[in-house]
Amino acid sequence: MSAETLAPTPSEYIVHHLGHFSTHHQDKIVDFSVWNMDTIFWSVFAGVLGCLLMYIAARKATAGVPGRFQSFVEMIVEMVEDQSKAIIAHGDRSFIAPLALTVFIWVALMNSLDFLPVDMFAALFRAVGLDGVISHHRVVPTADLNGTMGIALGMLALVLYYNVKIKGLGGWLHELCAAPFGIYLLPFNVLLNVIEYIARTVSLGMRLWGNMYAGELLFLLIALLGSAATAFGFVGHVVAGSMWAIFHILIVLLQAFIFMMLTLVYIGQAHESH
């Protein structure tokens, strides 16, 4: 068969690149037996890389005139510290501020993986003979709803922990049952508060996933534009790809900042009483 016959259609190309390297195929909407190995690997990779960068910055920090890398890291640390002070003015920030810094750097690094060429790993696996073993591979963990919802569930666990730590188990249960309408409307209060916890968690994960998924899809569409054997397709690929990559830098950092800020806001609400 000719190369044109073997070449995938645009729909097949996009569907293929949106598939995960998983333990097995997912047949149901919710299937906890499916593990997306690429999401797990790149999430851990971004976390280790973030820790390594912070370790290098701490080791090379000097009291004199800082270098560019130290100045950049100090700017991020001061930004996160200022935001944590503004949101949690009277609480203990000895853990919360480093937590917010970790969330910002980790999410920003995971988002930044979207700048890697979409076909880079497919070509790499083909070159080393692993294309038959790893047929699908997605690099961006935050473009996988499982990844973002996993982080959001971790944030929910922290919010519940701080609610109990600050207010006590009895105080938090009383607030859960009595706020905002009073203890006589206990069923409505519990329902409203449970819905609020669920809505905040789902929106936290869905917001990050939706923006990164859309960005990944646009990169795939731009890659398809470059496959057109015309001068317009090549020029459009270069121009559109460059413009979207520059604009995507803002999205990558903005989504990391929003995720960090919402984490601080939710933890800050745990320090307040109705």
Secondary structure, DSSP 4 states (H G I P E B T S, - for coil): --HHHHSPPHHHHHHHHT---BSS---SSS-TT--BHHHHHHHHHHHHHHHHHHHHHHHT--SSS--HHHHHHHHHHHHHHHHHHHHSSSS--TTHHHHHHHHHHHHHHHHHGGGS-TTHHHHHHHHTT-TTT-------GGGSHHHHHHHHHHHHHHHHHHHHHHHHHHHHHHHHHHTTT-GGGHHHHHHHHHHHHHHHHHHHHHHHHHHHHHHHHHHHHHHHHHHSSSHHHHHHHHHHHHHHHHHHHHHHHHHHHHHHHHHHHHHHHHT---
